[in-house]
C-alpha cells in the first residue's frame, strides 16, 4: 500500500533536510512560514522519519525512473525510424535533463575567496566524506605506522577517486552522527563523487563502499602525529559505584556483583563536579544522602563486586554528610569554591534543610540552618567570601547570601517568581554584584553587609522565557538563553543582541575559557539545544552567523569546554562527542553509553525511564571527563 502524501509530510522532509545540511537559518524561516512551531513533536509521523529521508526518497525515485526507461527500451514496439529515434532521444532524458555518466566537475574556488562566499554556494554538501585534503609533509624518519598508513592510502587511491571539490577548500561536514560515528563511512555527499557511472546519488544498497583511510597529519609540535579518525573511548572508561559502603564491599560471588555495585538501592546522581585545581578529586551527590569526594588517582584495584562492569573500581572517598542527616536525605545542590579550598553541600530531608561547608579532605567546617528548603542552586562569589543560594518560598523565590566565614546571612524575596514554572539562574559579576535570570526576569542585584538591593533591571521582551545566564568577566558580557531557541548577549549598559540559533529550546550555554593574551576581536560562546545542534558563536560578531555548528541528532543535555578551551564535549542521553574547537569537521573522540555493561545495570526506579539530571565536566587538566545520569557515574580518559 502506497503511503499518502500531504503538505505536512513534504514540508517535514524539507525541514529535516535543511537541518541536516546545516541550513539552520533557512530552516527557522521555513518553520515560521509553515506555522508549525515544533514539527518533530507536533506531527505524529515525525518519530518514524529516519535521517536523510528526503534524499533517500529522491534517490529511490531516480532508481525507479531508471527502471522505467530500461523497461521502455526492452518492450518498445517496432515502428518507423523517426519514431524509434524520438524514443531513443527521450530515453536519454531524466528528471534533471540529459543523462550523464558522471556529474560535472565542480568549479575550482579561488584561494582568495572568503568563507562567506563559501557559505553561499548552492551545492552545499549535506554530509560529505572525510576531508581529502593532502597530508602535510611529515619527517623523513619512517616507522611501522607510517609505512602501514602509506600502504593503505595507496590502496584507497586505487579504489576511490579523489573528486571531492576544490583542494583549496576543505569540504564542510554536517556532523550528523545520528547513528553513531560509524555513519561517517556512508557519506551523504551529493556533489563531486564518482560512483563508477551508476548515475545514483547514493551507492546502491547492494554495492559495497570502503571508507577513505584517514590521512595522518600533525597538530602542533607538542601533540605529535595524529590521525583524522574518531577515537572510541569505551575502553578508557571507569565506572564509580554510588552505593553505600556495604554495597561497595567486595562480593563473594560475581553473580551478586552487578546488582550490588549499582543495584536497586543505588542513589540517583544529581550533581557531579571536579575539584577546580586538583584533577584527582571528584565530588558527586544525589539522593539517599549521597555526597562524596572520590580520589580517582588513588583508586583501588578492580573490585570483584564490579566484575560485570567496565573498569569497575572503588576509589577512596570522603563522605560529606553529617552523622545526624537521615539516610533518605537528598543533596539538592553542591558547589566548589573557586580555589577548591571548600565545597558547599545543601541537604533536604523532611522539610528540614542545611547548608554545610567541607574541606577537600572531607573535614567539616561549619553549617547554616536553612529556613525555607530546599536550596536548588548554589553560586560562590569570585573571592569565595559569599555563597548565593536560590530556594522556593511558597509561590515566590527566596535569594539568600551566606557569608562563608561567619554564620551571617541576608535574604531577598521575589514574590511573583514561581520556580515551578520559571527556573531561575544566577551568576556573579564581581564580589558584591550578581545577575538573576529566569522567565522574563533579568536584573542585577548588589549585596552589602546590611541588605540586598536591585541595581539594574534589564529590558526583556514580552514572552521571554529565559532559563540560563553565563557571565564573561573578561569582557563584562552576559549571555542568556531560553525556551525559544534564542541566545542573547548583553553588555554592561543593558544593550542586547539576539541570535536566533536554534529551532527549539536552548539547553546548554558556555563561554570558552580564555587563555592569555586576551583579544578583543573574538569571544567564543557555545550553545546546545533540543534540536540536537551545538553552535559556536563569536560574541563580538554582528551578523548573527555561527562560527561553526555540529549536529548530534538527539537533544543536547550538556556542554563542557576543557579548561584550556581547546576542546568541547557535547552530551546527549545516548553518547558524548568531543571536538577540537576550530576543527569541527569530524569529532576527535566518541563515547557511547549503550554498549557498556555498567550502563545496563538495574535502575533505581525500574518503573520510570525519565532522566532529569545529566552531569558533564572536565577535570582541571582536560584529560578526564565525568559523565553522570540516574545511578551511573563514568570517568572517561580522553588524553
Secondary structure as GFF3:
##gff-version 3
##sequence-region A 1 639
A	DSSP	alpha_helix	7	20	.	.	.	ID=ss1
A	DSSP	alpha_helix	24	34	.	.	.	ID=ss2
A	DSSP	alpha_helix	39	42	.	.	.	ID=ss3
A	DSSP	three_ten_helix	46	48	.	.	.	ID=ss4
A	DSSP	alpha_helix	53	74	.	.	.	ID=ss5
A	DSSP	alpha_helix	81	90	.	.	.	ID=ss6
A	DSSP	beta_strand	93	94	.	.	.	ID=ss7
A	DSSP	beta_strand	97	98	.	.	.	ID=ss8
A	DSSP	alpha_helix	115	119	.	.	.	ID=ss9
A	DSSP	alpha_helix	144	159	.	.	.	ID=ss10
A	DSSP	three_ten_helix	181	185	.	.	.	ID=ss11
A	DSSP	beta_strand	216	218	.	.	.	ID=ss12
A	DSSP	beta_strand	225	227	.	.	.	ID=ss13
A	DSSP	beta_strand	231	232	.	.	.	ID=ss14
A	DSSP	three_ten_helix	234	236	.	.	.	ID=ss15
A	DSSP	beta_strand	237	239	.	.	.	ID=ss16
A	DSSP	alpha_helix	245	248	.	.	.	ID=ss17
A	DSSP	three_ten_helix	254	256	.	.	.	ID=ss18
A	DSSP	alpha_helix	257	261	.	.	.	ID=ss19
A	DSSP	beta_strand	269	274	.	.	.	ID=ss20
A	DSSP	beta_strand	281	286	.	.	.	ID=ss21
A	DSSP	beta_strand	291	295	.	.	.	ID=ss22
A	DSSP	three_ten_helix	296	298	.	.	.	ID=ss23
A	DSSP	three_ten_helix	304	306	.	.	.	ID=ss24
A	DSSP	beta_strand	316	319	.	.	.	ID=ss25
A	DSSP	beta_strand	330	336	.	.	.	ID=ss26
A	DSSP	beta_strand	343	349	.	.	.	ID=ss27
A	DSSP	beta_strand	352	358	.	.	.	ID=ss28
A	DSSP	beta_strand	364	370	.	.	.	ID=ss29
A	DSSP	beta_strand	375	380	.	.	.	ID=ss30
A	DSSP	beta_strand	386	393	.	.	.	ID=ss31
A	DSSP	beta_strand	396	403	.	.	.	ID=ss32
A	DSSP	beta_strand	409	414	.	.	.	ID=ss33
A	DSSP	beta_strand	425	428	.	.	.	ID=ss34
A	DSSP	beta_strand	433	438	.	.	.	ID=ss35
A	DSSP	beta_strand	441	447	.	.	.	ID=ss36
A	DSSP	beta_strand	452	457	.	.	.	ID=ss37
A	DSSP	beta_strand	466	472	.	.	.	ID=ss38
A	DSSP	beta_strand	477	482	.	.	.	ID=ss39
A	DSSP	beta_strand	486	490	.	.	.	ID=ss40
A	DSSP	beta_strand	496	500	.	.	.	ID=ss41
A	DSSP	beta_strand	506	511	.	.	.	ID=ss42
A	DSSP	beta_strand	524	529	.	.	.	ID=ss43
A	DSSP	beta_strand	533	538	.	.	.	ID=ss44
A	DSSP	beta_strand	548	551	.	.	.	ID=ss45
A	DSSP	beta_strand	558	561	.	.	.	ID=ss46
A	DSSP	beta_strand	567	571	.	.	.	ID=ss47
A	DSSP	beta_strand	575	580	.	.	.	ID=ss48
A	DSSP	beta_strand	589	592	.	.	.	ID=ss49
A	DSSP	three_ten_helix	597	600	.	.	.	ID=ss50
A	DSSP	beta_strand	614	618	.	.	.	ID=ss51
A	DSSP	beta_strand	624	629	.	.	.	ID=ss52
A	DSSP	beta_strand	632	637	.	.	.	ID=ss53
###
